[in-house]
Amino acid sequence: MNFANVLLVFRKELTETLRDRRTLLIMLVVPIFLYPLLLILVQQLAIFGRRQLEEAPVTVVAQGAGGELLALLQSDSSISVEFAAAGTISSVQQGEADLLLVVQQPSDEHASGRAALYYDATRERSRIALETTTEHLEAWSDSLLMRRLAAASLPESFAEPLVLADSSVATAERMGGYALGRFLPMLLILMTLLGAFYPAIDLSAGEKERGTLETLLTTPVPPREVVAGKFLTVALVGISAAVLNLFSMLLTFRYAAVQFAEAADMQVSLPWSTVLTVVLFLIPLAVFFSAVFLGMALRAQSFKEAQNTLTPVQLASILPMTLPMVPGIPLTYPLALVPIGGVALLFRELMTGGAPPGPAVAALVATIFYALLALRFASRSFGREDVLFGVREAPVGRRSLGQRIAGWRSGRRILPTPAESLGFVAAVGLLYFYVGVTLQIRMGEEGILVSQLLLLALPAVLFAVLGPYRTRQTLALRTPSPRALAAGILIILGGMPIGWLLAWAQSLFMEIPAEFLTALEDLIRAETASEILWLLIVVALTPAICEELVFRGVLLQGLTSGMKAGRAIILSALVFGAFHLSIETAIRFLPSAWLGALLGLVVWRTGSLFVSGTMHFINNGLIVLIVATPGLEQLVMGPNEQPRWSLVALGAVLLGVGLRILPKRGGSLVAGEVLASER
Amino acid sequence: MIEFDNLAKRYGEIVAVDSLSLKVAPGEVYALLGANGAGKTTALRCLATLLQPSAGRTTVAGYDSATQPLEVRRRLGFLAASMGLYERLSPRELLSYFGGLQGMTESAIARRVPELIELFDLTSFADRLCGSLSTGQRQRVSIARSIVHDPPGVVLDEPTLGLDVLSSEAIQRFVLESRERRCAVLFSTHQMSEVELLADRVGIIAHGRLAAEGTIQQILELTSETTLSRAFLQVAKAGR
């Protein structure tokens, strides 16, 4: 890479960006003026509210209040007391009064009086009336108590046998950090995102719209150098916006603290080391946002289209930013890996003075990794002619849904495209999540059977048969050779202990919920032969057919039509892992993805769903048999629920032999090759 | 200098350019004519390395646009029909920027930029932002930008589109001066008078194919017409 070119593009883009009023507004004006203005506004509103209250006191309709209590209420200028022989609740409901106070005075020196307060919780003035009146009632109650104690010659301590005193041992700095840590991470990340948002669109889709990108790409500078220069600009603007925001917020809070925070015993400031660390962590995050936005905006043909494309991404990014605001979520290894969320949690931990080093490093490494991925995505978008000129879009104009379906069906081809197969799996996945899970909760094991058959197998078969594809290729229905079958069996027998090892290793970082484990064991526990047979049908045979049709059939075959085999297998495995996620836990993701990768590899090489179906059946069936057979579980698993190392070693050998004898990919039924030959 | 050799460009089933072959020699001005959507811009974009050919090849000074794009870009000045300029840069900054992108040294840029400003009469607005320039001024800046590196080949896609007579004249003068400097000029246009004034040879493209080629006289003889406009109409209609 020629860094002189990168620097040249960067300098030019920065010059133009700094001359753009919109970017300057986000980057400079908002951080410098927004927070002080907000503070002034809040103060002014508070003063205005107080004045309003003073000028127009709340109306309290008092019934039964007299003597000392009445004098107390009347002495308060913020309350206007009206008397009523029989006040009505409706006067409060209709807003004529702010509070109805019904008092039943104590009948004698030993009796208790009663005070009922009726207010409208949806009206601010009514709530203020409640608060003020309650204070007076408590004061009156205290004075009555004091008089009764004095009459009985008892000390005040008689009525208060225990004096409670609580005090926080947190220092004022830590209190300030705690308060900042709740919302500052979200604001900082949001401002980084917003800072990168407009420049990313302007430097990509905007440049395309103005017709300058075409000119730029006729210069002898490789696209990666152009994209690097643009990306550096966007990242710098994003980081600058965040840093300016950080300092402006801290200064504003420091000023506010002089007025408000002393009462709350907090010092609203952060140590310089924390500020510096936060800024350092913002860099990969800004890189991530910049690259994602650049890559996506480049695919849009206009500024407006880019805005429409990026807005959902922007909204989706806000969700993980809110993690630090949720109480009781610490920065753990799994959470450190959550894009954006990991860094947000880390910021909170840094501000409260206790970031665990391991997860902190994990969050940094993960963010750098995501940033590099995003950068690669952006770089690849650049210089592609379909991205430059939008030429892949067929000039079809507006078509009705019926016309689109007819058009889809008329375009005969061998396999679905990656987008079609992913769209199909997304639809089936949603259906399974909403309908299938309900069926399983209501019907139990029968629900699994029904949802697998009706919501997975049936749609997959209909998609392959009714769609404009060749059914056998789309569902990979090739008859396997005995060698392919033998290889598949060896691979799954070898892969299973390694899968268990992965699950065990994962459980060291991610706790398995006890309820989840119990429910799973209950599901696959069988005692009689007929129960075992039924379970084998429900949890082994049925998924071996239905899930294979969807994931190694439609999905994998569709993916291989448009991407390299390795990527298609990995992507289908990740989707398969994601399908096994549940609301309670993500623990099944990794082992399922591992299984999906093995099955995907075998189907890619053999073109046969029969082999992967057999493997899937063996995998699930063996688990049922191990759980059902007394003593077998102990033989397989060690004392710490980890698979015995001897078993893992045997598995590795079997896996190696299976992979060695697995037939090489070939033959006319293997879809991708047919497609290539017919092009 | 510039050569199209059986160039084809397809988008799915749509054929934008089909078996296009033509050559432009140094010091020659070649006009590419064609109706809207005939494939002129696509062909020029393939030459300028912006599009990959589906078949065939294009070369500039012997360098292949598809396999040696950087070498081609160093030897070609390309003016796109979109006339895009950076709105927040001045013409002087823009020319310096593109000089840098073309790999020119700072001293070479410092010499070349004032030359171009004078050549295209940009002095009065050389330091104003491009966003505030008129269409004619923008087009002059665009052409100056495309030849900042003094390339031996120039491609102009509809260079006088939407310009007034004065601005068009400046661009026509530039084309004639380029010919004198032994530069190969390939331009597309809808202005027949411009072709008659500038072009040594003409190619008429219809539905992606080169339907007729030759000097203006040869085209008139081929079609038995008396004006280039009528000859063009005849060839374009026959190509349907």
Chai-1 contact restraints between the chains, C-beta under 6 A:
chainA,res_idxA,chainB,res_idxB,connection_type,confidence,min_distance_angstrom,max_distance_angstrom,comment,restraint_id
A,L8,B,G100,contact,1.0,0.0,6.0,A-B,restraint_1
A,K12,B,Y97,contact,1.0,0.0,6.0,A-B,restraint_2
A,E16,B,R88,contact,1.0,0.0,6.0,A-B,restraint_3
A,R19,B,R88,contact,1.0,0.0,6.0,A-B,restraint_4
A,R210,B,G84,contact,1.0,0.0,6.0,A-B,restraint_5
A,G211,B,S82,contact,1.0,0.0,6.0,A-B,restraint_6
A,G211,B,G84,contact,1.0,0.0,6.0,A-B,restraint_7
A,T212,B,G84,contact,1.0,0.0,6.0,A-B,restraint_8
A,T212,B,Y86,contact,1.0,0.0,6.0,A-B,restraint_9
A,E214,B,A80,contact,1.0,0.0,6.0,A-B,restraint_10
A,T215,B,A80,contact,1.0,0.0,6.0,A-B,restraint_11
A,T215,B,G84,contact,1.0,0.0,6.0,A-B,restraint_12
A,L217,B,L50,contact,1.0,0.0,6.0,A-B,restraint_13
A,T218,B,A48,contact,1.0,0.0,6.0,A-B,restraint_14
A,T218,B,R73,contact,1.0,0.0,6.0,A-B,restraint_15
A,T218,B,F78,contact,1.0,0.0,6.0,A-B,restraint_16
A,T219,B,R73,contact,1.0,0.0,6.0,A-B,restraint_17
A,T219,B,L101,contact,1.0,0.0,6.0,A-B,restraint_18
A,T219,B,Q102,contact,1.0,0.0,6.0,A-B,restraint_19
A,P220,B,L70,contact,1.0,0.0,6.0,A-B,restraint_20
A,P220,B,R73,contact,1.0,0.0,6.0,A-B,restraint_21
A,P220,B,R74,contact,1.0,0.0,6.0,A-B,restraint_22
A,V221,B,L101,contact,1.0,0.0,6.0,A-B,restraint_23
A,E385,B,L51,contact,1.0,0.0,6.0,A-B,restraint_24
A,V391,B,Y11,contact,1.0,0.0,6.0,A-B,restraint_25
